[in-house]
Structure formats: C-alpha cells, structure tokens
Amino acid sequence: MKSIKFFFACVLALTFVACSNAESDSFEDNSSSFESMISLYGIQTATTDSKVGDVPSVTAEEMASVLEALRQNGNTVRNCESETSEGYYGTGSDRKEVKMTAEYQARTRSGAFVEQFALCVSLNFNIDKDAVYYIGTTYSSSSTDLFNWQGYGASLSTTAEGSSVFSSTSYLYFRVSDQNNCLVKVPVNFKGNYNFKNNQGTYSFTLSKAAN
C-alpha cells in the first residue's frame, strides 16, 4: 500500500515539474520572440503622452503582423493623388491637397488574416498664382483597433528641377497585452516628391529600421 502511494506521489511530482518547465519554456520563448521583434522592426519603449491618446491593446503577434506588412512593402513606390479647390483662399488663390495613401493587409506568420489597414498623409498647399505655400500636414489611419499613428509636420525642400521633396518620421504606437501591457512605438519614414507643373509625384512608407 505504501509503495502504491509513493508511486502516485512520484507521478504527481513529475507532472508538476513537467508543467512548470513547459510554462517556463513558453515564457522564455515569448520573451525571446519579442526580443527578436525589437531588433527586426526597431521597436522602442514609449511613454504615456496626451498627444498619443488611447492606444489599442494587441498581442505581440498582431503587432508583428502590422510591422511585417510594412517591412515587406518598404520598397513599394506609389503615385500621388491631388485635389484642387479653386478660389479656396480668394480669387486666384487655390488650395491643393497632395494625398498619399498606402493600404496593407496584416497577416500572422501562419498566414491568418488579421486586418486590412491604411496609412494616409495629406500635404496642404496654398497656390497663389505661380507661388506655392506649404500650409500643413495631416496624418490619418483607417485602423483604430491595432495601433495609434502619430506624425508631426513634414520637411520640405525644392529641387533644381522645381519639384518639391518631402519627408517625415512618424510613429506607430502599440500596447502589447502579452508583454505586461507595455507601451511601445515604431518609427516609420515617409518620403516623396511632387511636381506642381505637371501634377505628378511619388511616395513611399518605410520602417526606419529597414531604411538604415
């Protein structure tokens, strides 16, 4: 009888050790995977800021699906769209919006569809006869339950050929639920050009880590 009790005690002890080791291995695997993401995508620790607002809570895998979509399409160059509102600022003074939108599909490593999302940057100009004046930049995103996207202004310059060249660094904010609900941000580079004479231009979005 004693030997039977001893046998069951040993089985329970071994089962507990096996479960503990499995949980430990799972935790270490998750931590190791997250460290790899930090290195691959250039993830940075973020602090709570009133400008950032509410950041959706996602898993590390969901965050990776968004960042991988951006990484894989970093070399994609798209054509600008523009819209002109004649007389917006008075006679002979028009408002031109140069709009740049990029659409992506977020998928897990196994290929499971997560969500479709889009990033959009709009550059606003006042065209007064032949003069072009930069007014400001608007950042918007179609996704509200994966991340929060924040950008502030843009850097503009003019080439010798007369085209306007622009660039900026914006940030995607994530709150990672399976990493102690930590708040992180990932820098995204945006750059492009636009020729106001022929109304043509191109642009691209690239993860800053991939651009370096």
CYANA upper distance limits for C-alpha pairs under 8 A (distance plus 0.5 A):
  1 MET  CA      5 LYS  CA      6.89
  2 LYS  CA      6 PHE  CA      6.60
  3 SER  CA      7 PHE  CA      6.60
  4 ILE  CA      8 PHE  CA      6.89
  5 LYS  CA      9 ALA  CA      6.66
  6 PHE  CA     10 CYS  CA      6.73
  7 PHE  CA     11 VAL  CA      6.84
  8 PHE  CA     12 LEU  CA      6.70
  9 ALA  CA     13 ALA  CA      6.66
 10 CYS  CA     14 LEU  CA      6.62
 11 VAL  CA     15 THR  CA      6.60
 12 LEU  CA     16 PHE  CA      6.66
 13 ALA  CA     17 VAL  CA      6.76
 14 LEU  CA     18 ALA  CA      6.57
 15 THR  CA     19 CYS  CA      6.67
 16 PHE  CA     20 SER  CA      6.57
 17 VAL  CA     21 ASN  CA      6.54
 18 ALA  CA     22 ALA  CA      6.62
 19 CYS  CA     23 GLU  CA      6.68
 20 SER  CA     24 SER  CA      6.59
 21 ASN  CA     25 ASP  CA      6.47
 22 ALA  CA     26 SER  CA      6.55
 23 GLU  CA     27 PHE  CA      6.65
 24 SER  CA     28 GLU  CA      6.65
 25 ASP  CA     29 ASP  CA      6.50
 26 SER  CA     30 ASN  CA      6.66
 27 PHE  CA     31 SER  CA      6.65
 28 GLU  CA     32 SER  CA      6.46
 29 ASP  CA     33 SER  CA      6.49
 30 ASN  CA     34 PHE  CA      6.64
 31 SER  CA     35 GLU  CA      6.69
 32 SER  CA     36 SER  CA      6.82
 33 SER  CA     37 MET  CA      6.91
 34 PHE  CA     38 ILE  CA      6.84
 34 PHE  CA     60 ALA  CA      7.55
 35 GLU  CA     39 SER  CA      6.99
 36 SER  CA     40 LEU  CA      6.60
 37 MET  CA     41 TYR  CA      6.32
 37 MET  CA     42 GLY  CA      8.22
 37 MET  CA     43 ILE  CA      7.74
 37 MET  CA     64 ALA  CA      7.70
 38 ILE  CA     42 GLY  CA      5.89
 38 ILE  CA     43 ILE  CA      5.11
 38 ILE  CA     44 GLN  CA      7.81
 39 SER  CA     43 ILE  CA      7.62
 40 LEU  CA    209 LYS  CA      7.85
 41 TYR  CA     67 LEU  CA      7.34
 41 TYR  CA     71 ARG  CA      8.33
 41 TYR  CA    186 VAL  CA      7.79
 41 TYR  CA    207 LEU  CA      7.58
 41 TYR  CA    209 LYS  CA      6.35
 41 TYR  CA    210 ALA  CA      7.88
 42 GLY  CA    186 VAL  CA      6.71
 42 GLY  CA    187 PRO  CA      7.86
 42 GLY  CA    207 LEU  CA      8.42
 42 GLY  CA    208 SER  CA      7.70
 42 GLY  CA    209 LYS  CA      5.60
 43 ILE  CA    184 VAL  CA      7.09
 43 ILE  CA    185 LYS  CA      6.43
 43 ILE  CA    186 VAL  CA      5.38
 43 ILE  CA    187 PRO  CA      8.22
 44 GLN  CA    184 VAL  CA      6.03
 44 GLN  CA    185 LYS  CA      5.76
 44 GLN  CA    186 VAL  CA      6.58
 45 THR  CA    183 LEU  CA      6.97
 45 THR  CA    184 VAL  CA      5.07
 45 THR  CA    185 LYS  CA      6.77
 46 ALA  CA    173 TYR  CA      8.43
 46 ALA  CA    183 LEU  CA      5.99
 46 ALA  CA    184 VAL  CA      5.19
 46 ALA  CA    185 LYS  CA      6.19
 47 THR  CA    183 LEU  CA      7.33
 47 THR  CA    184 VAL  CA      8.35
 48 THR  CA     52 VAL  CA      7.76
 48 THR  CA    183 LEU  CA      8.26
 49 ASP  CA     53 GLY  CA      7.40
 52 VAL  CA    148 ASN  CA      7.71
 52 VAL  CA    150 GLN  CA      7.30
 52 VAL  CA    173 TYR  CA      8.34
 53 GLY  CA    148 ASN  CA      8.39
 54 ASP  CA    148 ASN  CA      8.05
 55 VAL  CA    147 PHE  CA      6.64
 55 VAL  CA    148 ASN  CA      6.09
 55 VAL  CA    173 TYR  CA      7.07
 55 VAL  CA    174 PHE  CA      6.62
 55 VAL  CA    175 ARG  CA      6.61
 56 PRO  CA    144 THR  CA      7.77
 56 PRO  CA    145 ASP  CA      5.83
 56 PRO  CA    146 LEU  CA      6.28
 56 PRO  CA    147 PHE  CA      6.17
 56 PRO  CA    148 ASN  CA      7.67
 56 PRO  CA    174 PHE  CA      7.05
 56 PRO  CA    175 ARG  CA      6.59
 57 SER  CA    145 ASP  CA      8.10
 57 SER  CA    146 LEU  CA      7.72
 57 SER  CA    147 PHE  CA      8.48
 57 SER  CA    174 PHE  CA      7.32
 57 SER  CA    175 ARG  CA      5.26
 57 SER  CA    176 VAL  CA      6.37
 57 SER  CA    177 SER  CA      6.28
 57 SER  CA    181 ASN  CA      7.97
 58 VAL  CA     62 GLU  CA      6.54
 58 VAL  CA     63 MET  CA      7.03
 58 VAL  CA    146 LEU  CA      6.83
 58 VAL  CA    174 PHE  CA      7.57
 58 VAL  CA    175 ARG  CA      6.66
 58 VAL  CA    176 VAL  CA      5.75
 58 VAL  CA    177 SER  CA      6.15
 59 THR  CA     63 MET  CA      6.83
 59 THR  CA    176 VAL  CA      5.82
 59 THR  CA    177 SER  CA      5.82
 59 THR  CA    178 ASP  CA      6.19
 60 ALA  CA     64 ALA  CA      6.61
 60 ALA  CA    176 VAL  CA      6.28
 60 ALA  CA    177 SER  CA      7.90
 60 ALA  CA    178 ASP  CA      7.10
 60 ALA  CA    179 GLN  CA      7.91
 61 GLU  CA     65 SER  CA      6.74
 61 GLU  CA    108 THR  CA      7.11
 62 GLU  CA     66 VAL  CA      7.19
 62 GLU  CA    106 ALA  CA      8.41
 62 GLU  CA    107 ARG  CA      8.41
 62 GLU  CA    108 THR  CA      7.38
 62 GLU  CA    114 VAL  CA      7.64
 62 GLU  CA    146 LEU  CA      8.12
 63 MET  CA     67 LEU  CA      6.91
 63 MET  CA    146 LEU  CA      7.80
 63 MET  CA    174 PHE  CA      7.61
 63 MET  CA    176 VAL  CA      8.18
 64 ALA  CA     68 GLU  CA      6.30
 64 ALA  CA    108 THR  CA      8.01
 65 SER  CA     69 ALA  CA      6.80
 65 SER  CA    106 ALA  CA      5.38
 65 SER  CA    107 ARG  CA      5.51
 65 SER  CA    108 THR  CA      5.66
 65 SER  CA    109 ARG  CA      7.87
 65 SER  CA    114 VAL  CA      8.00
 66 VAL  CA     70 LEU  CA      7.09
 66 VAL  CA    105 GLN  CA      8.21
 66 VAL  CA    106 ALA  CA      5.48
 66 VAL  CA    107 ARG  CA      7.93
 67 LEU  CA     71 ARG  CA      6.59
 67 LEU  CA    207 LEU  CA      8.44
 68 GLU  CA     72 GLN  CA      6.51
 68 GLU  CA    106 ALA  CA      8.19
 69 ALA  CA     73 ASN  CA      6.81
 69 ALA  CA    104 TYR  CA      6.82
 69 ALA  CA    105 GLN  CA      7.03
 69 ALA  CA    106 ALA  CA      6.36
 69 ALA  CA    107 ARG  CA      8.13
 70 LEU  CA     74 GLY  CA      6.41
 70 LEU  CA    104 TYR  CA      7.94
 70 LEU  CA    205 PHE  CA      8.04
 70 LEU  CA    206 THR  CA      7.14
 70 LEU  CA    207 LEU  CA      7.14
 71 ARG  CA    206 THR  CA      7.28
 71 ARG  CA    207 LEU  CA      6.65
 71 ARG  CA    210 ALA  CA      7.38
 73 ASN  CA    206 THR  CA      8.15
 74 GLY  CA    204 SER  CA      7.61
 74 GLY  CA    205 PHE  CA      6.51
 74 GLY  CA    206 THR  CA      5.00
 74 GLY  CA    207 LEU  CA      7.39
 74 GLY  CA    210 ALA  CA      8.15
 75 ASN  CA    204 SER  CA      7.72
 75 ASN  CA    206 THR  CA      7.82
 76 THR  CA    204 SER  CA      6.75
 76 THR  CA    205 PHE  CA      8.39
 77 VAL  CA    202 THR  CA      6.91
 77 VAL  CA    203 TYR  CA      6.16
 77 VAL  CA    204 SER  CA      5.60
 78 ARG  CA    102 ALA  CA      8.43
 78 ARG  CA    202 THR  CA      5.90
 78 ARG  CA    203 TYR  CA      5.97
 78 ARG  CA    204 SER  CA      6.84
 79 ASN  CA    100 MET  CA      8.20
 79 ASN  CA    200 GLN  CA      7.97
 79 ASN  CA    201 GLY  CA      6.33
 79 ASN  CA    202 THR  CA      4.92
 79 ASN  CA    203 TYR  CA      7.00
 80 CYS  CA     98 VAL  CA      7.17
 80 CYS  CA     99 LYS  CA      6.59
 80 CYS  CA    100 MET  CA      5.92
 80 CYS  CA    194 TYR  CA      8.12
 80 CYS  CA    200 GLN  CA      7.16
 80 CYS  CA    201 GLY  CA      5.69
 80 CYS  CA    202 THR  CA      5.80
 80 CYS  CA    203 TYR  CA      7.26
 81 GLU  CA     98 VAL  CA      6.37
 81 GLU  CA     99 LYS  CA      5.64
 81 GLU  CA    100 MET  CA      6.91
 81 GLU  CA    200 GLN  CA      8.47
 82 SER  CA     96 LYS  CA      7.36
 82 SER  CA     97 GLU  CA      5.97
 82 SER  CA     98 VAL  CA      4.89
 82 SER  CA     99 LYS  CA      6.18
 82 SER  CA    199 ASN  CA      8.10
 83 GLU  CA     96 LYS  CA      6.18
 83 GLU  CA     97 GLU  CA      5.74
 83 GLU  CA     98 VAL  CA      7.17
 83 GLU  CA     99 LYS  CA      8.40
 84 THR  CA     94 ASP  CA      7.32
 84 THR  CA     95 ARG  CA      6.17
 84 THR  CA     96 LYS  CA      4.89
 84 THR  CA     97 GLU  CA      6.92
 85 SER  CA     94 ASP  CA      6.22
 85 SER  CA     95 ARG  CA      5.58
 85 SER  CA     96 LYS  CA      6.84
 86 GLU  CA     92 GLY  CA      8.11
 86 GLU  CA     93 SER  CA      7.52
 86 GLU  CA     94 ASP  CA      5.05
 86 GLU  CA     95 ARG  CA      7.00
 87 GLY  CA     91 THR  CA      5.56
 87 GLY  CA     92 GLY  CA      6.38
 87 GLY  CA     93 SER  CA      5.75
 87 GLY  CA     94 ASP  CA      5.37
 87 GLY  CA     95 ARG  CA      7.95
 88 TYR  CA     93 SER  CA      7.00
 88 TYR  CA     94 ASP  CA      5.68
 88 TYR  CA     95 ARG  CA      6.15
 89 TYR  CA     93 SER  CA      5.67
 89 TYR  CA     94 ASP  CA      6.48
 89 TYR  CA     95 ARG  CA      7.46
 89 TYR  CA    126 ASN  CA      8.16
 90 GLY  CA     94 ASP  CA      7.91
 92 GLY  CA    128 ASP  CA      6.63
 92 GLY  CA    129 LYS  CA      6.53
 93 SER  CA    126 ASN  CA      7.26
 93 SER  CA    127 ILE  CA      6.14
 93 SER  CA    128 ASP  CA      4.87
 93 SER  CA    129 LYS  CA      7.04
 94 ASP  CA    126 ASN  CA      6.31
 94 ASP  CA    127 ILE  CA      5.58
 94 ASP  CA    128 ASP  CA      6.90
 95 ARG  CA    124 ASN  CA      7.72
 95 ARG  CA    125 PHE  CA      6.29
 95 ARG  CA    126 ASN  CA      5.31
 95 ARG  CA    127 ILE  CA      6.62
 96 LYS  CA    124 ASN  CA      6.43
 96 LYS  CA    125 PHE  CA      5.67
 96 LYS  CA    126 ASN  CA      6.86
 96 LYS  CA    127 ILE  CA      7.49
 97 GLU  CA    122 SER  CA      6.84
 97 GLU  CA    123 LEU  CA      6.20
 97 GLU  CA    124 ASN  CA      5.14
 97 GLU  CA    125 PHE  CA      6.86
 98 VAL  CA    122 SER  CA      6.11
 98 VAL  CA    123 LEU  CA      5.61
 98 VAL  CA    124 ASN  CA      6.94
 99 LYS  CA    120 CYS  CA      7.72
 99 LYS  CA    121 VAL  CA      6.55
 99 LYS  CA    122 SER  CA      4.94
 99 LYS  CA    123 LEU  CA      6.97
100 MET  CA    120 CYS  CA      6.06
100 MET  CA    121 VAL  CA      5.75
100 MET  CA    122 SER  CA      6.69
100 MET  CA    203 TYR  CA      7.58
101 THR  CA    118 ALA  CA      7.27
101 THR  CA    119 LEU  CA      6.18
101 THR  CA    120 CYS  CA      4.73
101 THR  CA    121 VAL  CA      6.99
102 ALA  CA    118 ALA  CA      5.98
102 ALA  CA    119 LEU  CA      5.87
102 ALA  CA    120 CYS  CA      6.94
102 ALA  CA    205 PHE  CA      8.20
103 GLU  CA    116 GLN  CA      7.84
103 GLU  CA    117 PHE  CA      6.38
103 GLU  CA    118 ALA  CA      4.72
103 GLU  CA    119 LEU  CA      7.10
104 TYR  CA    116 GLN  CA      6.25
104 TYR  CA    117 PHE  CA      5.94
104 TYR  CA    118 ALA  CA      6.49
105 GLN  CA    113 PHE  CA      8.00
105 GLN  CA    114 VAL  CA      8.10
105 GLN  CA    115 GLU  CA      6.57
105 GLN  CA    116 GLN  CA      4.90
105 GLN  CA    117 PHE  CA      6.88
106 ALA  CA    113 PHE  CA      6.85
106 ALA  CA    114 VAL  CA      5.83
106 ALA  CA    115 GLU  CA      5.82
106 ALA  CA    116 GLN  CA      6.47
106 ALA  CA    117 PHE  CA      7.99
107 ARG  CA    111 GLY  CA      5.92
107 ARG  CA    112 ALA  CA      5.84
107 ARG  CA    113 PHE  CA      5.07
107 ARG  CA    114 VAL  CA      5.70
107 ARG  CA    115 GLU  CA      7.80
108 THR  CA    112 ALA  CA      5.77
108 THR  CA    113 PHE  CA      7.21
108 THR  CA    114 VAL  CA      7.44
116 GLN  CA    143 SER  CA      8.36
117 PHE  CA    141 SER  CA      7.79
117 PHE  CA    142 SER  CA      6.05
117 PHE  CA    143 SER  CA      5.84
118 ALA  CA    141 SER  CA      6.08
118 ALA  CA    142 SER  CA      5.76
118 ALA  CA    143 SER  CA      7.43
119 LEU  CA    139 TYR  CA      8.23
119 LEU  CA    140 SER  CA      6.74
119 LEU  CA    141 SER  CA      5.25
119 LEU  CA    142 SER  CA      7.37
120 CYS  CA    139 TYR  CA      6.41
120 CYS  CA    140 SER  CA      5.74
120 CYS  CA    141 SER  CA      6.54
121 VAL  CA    137 THR  CA      7.47
121 VAL  CA    138 THR  CA      6.26
121 VAL  CA    139 TYR  CA      5.34
121 VAL  CA    140 SER  CA      7.10
122 SER  CA    137 THR  CA      6.14
122 SER  CA    138 THR  CA      5.59
122 SER  CA    139 TYR  CA      7.13
123 LEU  CA    134 TYR  CA      8.26
123 LEU  CA    135 ILE  CA      8.27
123 LEU  CA    136 GLY  CA      6.65
123 LEU  CA    137 THR  CA      5.21
123 LEU  CA    138 THR  CA      7.15
124 ASN  CA    134 TYR  CA      6.78
124 ASN  CA    135 ILE  CA      5.92
124 ASN  CA    136 GLY  CA      5.95
124 ASN  CA    137 THR  CA      6.67
125 PHE  CA    132 VAL  CA      7.06
125 PHE  CA    133 TYR  CA      5.91
125 PHE  CA    134 TYR  CA      5.06
125 PHE  CA    135 ILE  CA      5.72
125 PHE  CA    136 GLY  CA      7.89
126 ASN  CA    132 VAL  CA      6.38
126 ASN  CA    133 TYR  CA      5.51
126 ASN  CA    134 TYR  CA      6.95
126 ASN  CA    135 ILE  CA      7.23
127 ILE  CA    131 ALA  CA      6.25
127 ILE  CA    132 VAL  CA      5.13
127 ILE  CA    133 TYR  CA      6.81
128 ASP  CA    132 VAL  CA      6.93
128 ASP  CA    133 TYR  CA      8.38
136 GLY  CA    153 GLY  CA      6.96
136 GLY  CA    154 ALA  CA      8.43
137 THR  CA    152 TYR  CA      8.03
137 THR  CA    153 GLY  CA      5.80
137 THR  CA    154 ALA  CA      7.19
138 THR  CA    153 GLY  CA      8.22
139 TYR  CA    149 TRP  CA      8.25
139 TYR  CA    150 GLN  CA      7.51
139 TYR  CA    151 GLY  CA      6.64
140 SER  CA    149 TRP  CA      7.84
141 SER  CA    149 TRP  CA      7.36
143 SER  CA    147 PHE  CA      7.42
143 SER  CA    148 ASN  CA      8.47
144 THR  CA    148 ASN  CA      7.35
146 LEU  CA    174 PHE  CA      7.76
147 PHE  CA    172 LEU  CA      6.80
147 PHE  CA    173 TYR  CA      5.98
147 PHE  CA    174 PHE  CA      5.65
147 PHE  CA    175 ARG  CA      8.35
148 ASN  CA    172 LEU  CA      6.24
148 ASN  CA    173 TYR  CA      5.49
148 ASN  CA    174 PHE  CA      7.31
149 TRP  CA    170 SER  CA      7.81
149 TRP  CA    171 TYR  CA      6.26
149 TRP  CA    172 LEU  CA      5.08
149 TRP  CA    173 TYR  CA      6.70
150 GLN  CA    170 SER  CA      6.25
150 GLN  CA    171 TYR  CA      5.84
150 GLN  CA    172 LEU  CA      7.05
150 GLN  CA    173 TYR  CA      8.35
151 GLY  CA    168 SER  CA      8.29
151 GLY  CA    169 THR  CA      7.37
151 GLY  CA    170 SER  CA      4.78
151 GLY  CA    171 TYR  CA      6.90
152 TYR  CA    168 SER  CA      8.42
152 TYR  CA    170 SER  CA      7.51
153 GLY  CA    168 SER  CA      7.67
154 ALA  CA    166 PHE  CA      7.03
154 ALA  CA    167 SER  CA      6.21
154 ALA  CA    168 SER  CA      5.35
155 SER  CA    166 PHE  CA      5.89
155 SER  CA    167 SER  CA      5.78
155 SER  CA    168 SER  CA      6.57
156 LEU  CA    164 SER  CA      7.22
156 LEU  CA    165 VAL  CA      6.08
156 LEU  CA    166 PHE  CA      4.89
156 LEU  CA    167 SER  CA      7.25
157 SER  CA    164 SER  CA      6.25
157 SER  CA    165 VAL  CA      5.74
157 SER  CA    166 PHE  CA      7.01
158 THR  CA    162 GLY  CA      6.47
158 THR  CA    163 SER  CA      6.14
158 THR  CA    164 SER  CA      5.08
158 THR  CA    165 VAL  CA      6.42
159 THR  CA    163 SER  CA      5.88
159 THR  CA    164 SER  CA      6.93
159 THR  CA    165 VAL  CA      7.56
162 GLY  CA    195 ASN  CA      7.33
163 SER  CA    193 ASN  CA      7.08
163 SER  CA    194 TYR  CA      6.05
163 SER  CA    195 ASN  CA      4.89
163 SER  CA    196 PHE  CA      7.49
164 SER  CA    193 ASN  CA      5.93
164 SER  CA    194 TYR  CA      5.67
164 SER  CA    195 ASN  CA      6.68
164 SER  CA    196 PHE  CA      8.41
165 VAL  CA    191 LYS  CA      8.18
165 VAL  CA    192 GLY  CA      6.44
165 VAL  CA    193 ASN  CA      4.80
165 VAL  CA    194 TYR  CA      7.09
166 PHE  CA    191 LYS  CA      6.10
166 PHE  CA    192 GLY  CA      5.95
166 PHE  CA    193 ASN  CA      6.51
167 SER  CA    189 ASN  CA      7.84
167 SER  CA    190 PHE  CA      5.87
167 SER  CA    191 LYS  CA      4.58
167 SER  CA    192 GLY  CA      6.94
168 SER  CA    189 ASN  CA      6.48
168 SER  CA    190 PHE  CA      5.78
168 SER  CA    191 LYS  CA      7.05
169 THR  CA    187 PRO  CA      6.85
169 THR  CA    188 VAL  CA      6.13
169 THR  CA    189 ASN  CA      5.15
169 THR  CA    190 PHE  CA      6.72
170 SER  CA    187 PRO  CA      6.19
170 SER  CA    188 VAL  CA      5.73
170 SER  CA    189 ASN  CA      6.96
170 SER  CA    190 PHE  CA      8.10
171 TYR  CA    185 LYS  CA      6.47
171 TYR  CA    186 VAL  CA      5.86
171 TYR  CA    187 PRO  CA      5.02
171 TYR  CA    188 VAL  CA      6.27
172 LEU  CA    185 LYS  CA      5.87
172 LEU  CA    186 VAL  CA      5.65
172 LEU  CA    187 PRO  CA      7.04
172 LEU  CA    188 VAL  CA      7.77
173 TYR  CA    183 LEU  CA      7.69
173 TYR  CA    184 VAL  CA      6.28
173 TYR  CA    185 LYS  CA      4.88
173 TYR  CA    186 VAL  CA      7.12
174 PHE  CA    183 LEU  CA      6.37
174 PHE  CA    184 VAL  CA      5.92
174 PHE  CA    185 LYS  CA      6.73
175 ARG  CA    181 ASN  CA      6.20
175 ARG  CA    182 CYS  CA      6.05
175 ARG  CA    183 LEU  CA      5.00
175 ARG  CA    184 VAL  CA      6.87
176 VAL  CA    180 ASN  CA      7.59
176 VAL  CA    181 ASN  CA      5.36
176 VAL  CA    182 CYS  CA      5.93
176 VAL  CA    183 LEU  CA      7.02
176 VAL  CA    184 VAL  CA      8.16
177 SER  CA    181 ASN  CA      4.73
177 SER  CA    182 CYS  CA      7.60
186 VAL  CA    207 LEU  CA      8.21
187 PRO  CA    207 LEU  CA      6.79
187 PRO  CA    208 SER  CA      6.06
187 PRO  CA    209 LYS  CA      8.30
188 VAL  CA    205 PHE  CA      7.29
188 VAL  CA    206 THR  CA      6.20
188 VAL  CA    207 LEU  CA      4.96
188 VAL  CA    208 SER  CA      5.72
189 ASN  CA    205 PHE  CA      6.28
189 ASN  CA    206 THR  CA      5.59
189 ASN  CA    207 LEU  CA      6.38
189 ASN  CA    208 SER  CA      5.95
189 ASN  CA    211 ALA  CA      8.35
190 PHE  CA    203 TYR  CA      7.91
190 PHE  CA    204 SER  CA      6.47
190 PHE  CA    205 PHE  CA      5.21
190 PHE  CA    206 THR  CA      6.96
191 LYS  CA    203 TYR  CA      6.11
191 LYS  CA    204 SER  CA      6.29
191 LYS  CA    205 PHE  CA      7.35
192 GLY  CA    201 GLY  CA      7.70
192 GLY  CA    202 THR  CA      5.93
192 GLY  CA    203 TYR  CA      4.34
192 GLY  CA    204 SER  CA      6.89
193 ASN  CA    201 GLY  CA      5.72
193 ASN  CA    202 THR  CA      6.12
193 ASN  CA    203 TYR  CA      6.98
194 TYR  CA    199 ASN  CA      7.51
194 TYR  CA    200 GLN  CA      6.20
194 TYR  CA    201 GLY  CA      4.50
194 TYR  CA    202 THR  CA      7.22
195 ASN  CA    199 ASN  CA      6.01
195 ASN  CA    200 GLN  CA      5.95
195 ASN  CA    201 GLY  CA      6.57
196 PHE  CA    200 GLN  CA      7.58
206 THR  CA    210 ALA  CA      7.31
206 THR  CA    211 ALA  CA      6.97
207 LEU  CA    211 ALA  CA      6.85
208 SER  CA    212 ASN  CA      6.92
